[in-house]
Amino acid sequence: MTTAQALIAFALAAGLLTITPGLDTALVLRTAAAEGWRRATAVAVGIGLGCLAWGAAAAFGAGALLVASHTAYTILKWAGAAYLVWLGLNLLRKPRAAFDADAGAAPPSRGLAAALAKGFWNNLLNPKVGVFYVSFLPQFIPTGAGPAAFGLLLASIHVVMGLAWAGGLILATAPIARALRKPGVVKWLDRVTGGVFVAFGVRIALERR
């Protein structure tokens, strides 16, 4: 996989992951509706910092494994492929009928720092985010690239995507929240994302170093 191919593939997969409704989307939407755009922005920045922390841990930890051991690389490759296929099949088999914008509801923040901390800890204490990064990032590191540096670049790209998406959510809170409550929209997003994840998982499993 070349650098350009890796970046394009990661951007596609990370983009779909970003716009698929989840706990982070719910937290941003609810904060924007209940507490205003400033605190919602702080929450979004906190979520981005949490992702960056997980991404850095995955990039440097997985990077050391990739450099040190071919066996570790093989194990990580198959674990990542299996995880992506498992995620994808779950989304294809059981797409959600609706999205609950009140998921993850918490008492209103008392200030911007508290809102940022809420977003940060909401993301950092979610083990699914850590498992996803550890399994996901190494699969998009091209041959010859430094695993740690390139993995951190990918994590940063994902964070920028997340902030851009959160900005869109904040600017159009009511219309987007209404759209995400439509069963057809949520099912479509889940199925498209599931199909892409399965395809990436199979591709990773068949790819040689």
C-alpha positions as CSV (number, residue, x, y, z in Angstrom):
1,M,0.0,0.0,0.0
2,T,1.4,3.4,-1.0
3,T,1.2,6.5,1.1
4,A,-1.5,8.0,-1.1
5,Q,-3.5,4.7,-1.1
6,A,-3.2,4.5,2.7
7,L,-4.4,8.1,3.2
8,I,-7.3,7.7,0.8
9,A,-8.4,4.4,2.3
10,F,-8.1,5.7,5.9
11,A,-10.0,8.9,5.0
12,L,-12.9,6.9,3.6
13,A,-13.1,4.5,6.5
14,A,-12.6,7.2,9.2
15,G,-15.0,9.6,7.5
16,L,-17.8,7.0,7.6
17,L,-17.0,6.2,11.2
18,T,-17.1,9.9,12.0
19,I,-20.6,10.5,10.6
20,T,-22.1,7.2,11.9
21,P,-24.2,8.3,15.0
22,G,-22.8,7.2,18.3
23,L,-22.2,8.4,21.8
24,D,-19.9,11.3,20.7
25,T,-22.5,12.6,18.2
26,A,-25.2,12.3,20.9
27,L,-23.1,14.3,23.4
28,V,-22.4,17.1,21.0
29,L,-26.0,17.3,19.8
30,R,-27.4,17.3,23.3
31,T,-24.9,19.9,24.6
32,A,-25.6,22.2,21.6
33,A,-29.4,22.0,22.1
34,A,-29.3,22.3,25.9
35,E,-26.3,24.4,26.7
36,G,-25.4,26.4,23.6
37,W,-22.7,26.3,20.9
38,R,-19.8,27.4,23.1
39,R,-20.1,24.5,25.4
40,A,-20.8,22.1,22.6
41,T,-17.6,23.3,20.9
42,A,-15.7,22.7,24.1
43,V,-17.2,19.2,24.3
44,A,-16.2,18.5,20.7
45,V,-12.6,19.7,21.4
46,G,-12.5,17.4,24.5
47,I,-13.7,14.5,22.4
48,G,-10.9,15.2,19.8
49,L,-8.3,15.3,22.6
50,G,-9.5,12.0,23.9
51,C,-9.3,10.5,20.4
52,L,-5.8,11.9,20.0
53,A,-4.7,10.4,23.3
54,W,-6.0,7.0,22.2
55,G,-4.5,7.4,18.7
56,A,-1.0,8.4,20.1
57,A,-1.0,5.4,22.5
58,A,-2.0,3.1,19.6
59,A,0.5,4.6,17.2
60,F,3.5,4.4,19.4
61,G,2.6,1.1,21.1
62,A,1.6,-0.6,17.9
63,G,4.5,1.0,16.0
64,A,7.0,-0.5,18.4
65,L,5.5,-3.9,17.9
66,L,5.5,-3.6,14.1
67,V,9.1,-2.7,14.0
68,A,10.3,-5.2,16.5
69,S,8.5,-8.4,15.5
70,H,7.0,-9.9,12.3
71,T,5.0,-12.3,14.5
72,A,3.5,-9.3,16.4
73,Y,2.7,-7.7,13.0
74,T,0.9,-10.8,11.8
75,I,-1.1,-11.2,15.1
76,L,-2.1,-7.5,15.0
77,K,-3.0,-7.8,11.3
78,W,-5.3,-10.7,11.9
79,A,-6.8,-9.2,15.1
80,G,-7.5,-5.9,13.3
81,A,-9.0,-7.7,10.3
82,A,-11.2,-9.8,12.5
83,Y,-12.3,-6.8,14.6
84,L,-13.2,-4.8,11.5
85,V,-15.2,-7.7,10.0
86,W,-17.0,-8.3,13.4
87,L,-17.9,-4.6,13.6
88,G,-19.1,-4.6,10.0
89,L,-21.2,-7.8,10.3
90,N,-22.9,-6.4,13.4
91,L,-23.8,-3.2,11.6
92,L,-25.1,-5.2,8.6
93,R,-27.0,-7.8,10.7
94,K,-28.5,-5.4,13.2
95,P,-28.7,-1.8,11.9
96,R,-30.3,0.5,14.4
97,A,-33.9,1.6,13.8
98,A,-33.3,5.0,15.4
99,F,-30.8,7.2,17.0
100,D,-31.3,8.5,20.6
101,A,-29.9,12.1,20.7
102,D,-30.3,12.0,24.5
103,A,-27.9,9.1,24.9
104,G,-25.1,9.8,27.3
105,A,-27.0,12.6,28.9
106,A,-25.3,14.2,31.8
107,P,-25.9,17.2,34.1
108,P,-25.2,20.6,32.4
109,S,-21.6,21.7,32.5
110,R,-20.7,24.7,34.7
111,G,-18.2,26.2,32.2
112,L,-16.1,25.7,29.1
113,A,-13.4,23.9,31.0
114,A,-16.0,21.5,32.5
115,A,-17.5,20.9,29.1
116,L,-14.1,20.2,27.6
117,A,-13.3,17.8,30.4
118,K,-16.7,16.1,29.9
119,G,-15.9,15.4,26.2
120,F,-12.4,14.3,27.0
121,W,-13.2,11.8,29.7
122,N,-16.3,10.6,27.9
123,N,-14.0,9.5,25.0
124,L,-10.9,8.5,27.0
125,L,-12.8,6.2,29.4
126,N,-14.6,4.4,26.5
127,P,-12.6,1.2,25.9
128,K,-14.2,0.7,22.5
129,V,-12.4,3.7,21.2
130,G,-9.0,2.3,22.4
131,V,-9.7,-1.1,20.9
132,F,-10.7,0.5,17.6
133,Y,-7.6,2.6,17.4
134,V,-5.2,-0.3,18.3
135,S,-6.9,-2.5,15.7
136,F,-7.5,0.1,13.1
137,L,-4.5,2.4,12.7
138,P,-1.8,-0.1,12.0
139,Q,-3.7,-1.5,9.0
140,F,-3.2,1.8,7.1
141,I,0.5,2.3,7.6
142,P,2.2,2.0,4.2
143,T,5.3,0.0,3.5
144,G,8.4,2.0,4.5
145,A,6.6,4.6,6.7
146,G,7.4,5.1,10.3
147,P,4.6,3.3,12.2
148,A,4.5,5.8,15.1
149,A,4.7,9.0,13.1
150,F,2.3,7.8,10.4
151,G,-0.1,6.4,12.9
152,L,-0.1,9.7,14.8
153,L,-0.8,11.5,11.5
154,L,-3.8,9.2,10.8
155,A,-5.1,9.8,14.3
156,S,-4.8,13.6,13.8
157,I,-6.7,13.3,10.5
158,H,-9.5,11.5,12.3
159,V,-9.6,14.2,15.0
160,V,-9.8,17.0,12.3
161,M,-12.7,15.1,10.7
162,G,-14.4,14.7,14.0
163,L,-14.1,18.4,14.8
164,A,-15.4,19.4,11.3
165,W,-18.4,17.0,11.7
166,A,-19.1,18.3,15.3
167,G,-19.0,21.9,13.9
168,G,-21.6,20.9,11.3
169,L,-23.7,19.3,14.0
170,I,-23.5,22.4,16.2
171,L,-24.4,24.8,13.3
172,A,-27.5,22.7,12.3
173,T,-28.5,21.1,15.6
174,A,-32.2,20.9,15.1
175,P,-32.3,19.7,11.4
176,I,-29.6,17.1,11.9
177,A,-31.1,15.8,15.1
178,R,-34.5,15.4,13.3
179,A,-32.8,13.6,10.3
180,L,-30.9,11.2,12.6
181,R,-34.2,10.2,14.3
182,K,-35.5,8.9,11.0
183,P,-35.1,5.1,10.9
184,G,-34.2,5.0,7.2
185,V,-31.2,7.4,7.7
186,V,-29.7,5.5,10.6
187,K,-30.1,2.1,9.0
188,W,-28.5,3.4,5.8
189,L,-25.5,4.8,7.6
190,D,-25.1,1.6,9.6
191,R,-25.3,-0.6,6.6
192,V,-22.9,1.4,4.4
193,T,-20.4,1.6,7.3
194,G,-20.7,-2.1,8.0
195,G,-20.1,-3.0,4.3
196,V,-17.0,-0.8,4.2
197,F,-15.6,-2.3,7.4
198,V,-16.1,-5.9,6.2
199,A,-14.4,-5.0,2.9
200,F,-11.5,-3.4,4.7
201,G,-11.2,-6.4,7.1
202,V,-11.0,-8.9,4.2
203,R,-8.5,-6.7,2.3
204,I,-6.3,-6.5,5.4
205,A,-6.4,-10.2,6.0
206,L,-5.3,-10.9,2.4
207,E,-2.6,-8.3,2.2
208,R,1.0,-9.2,2.5
209,R,3.6,-7.0,4.3
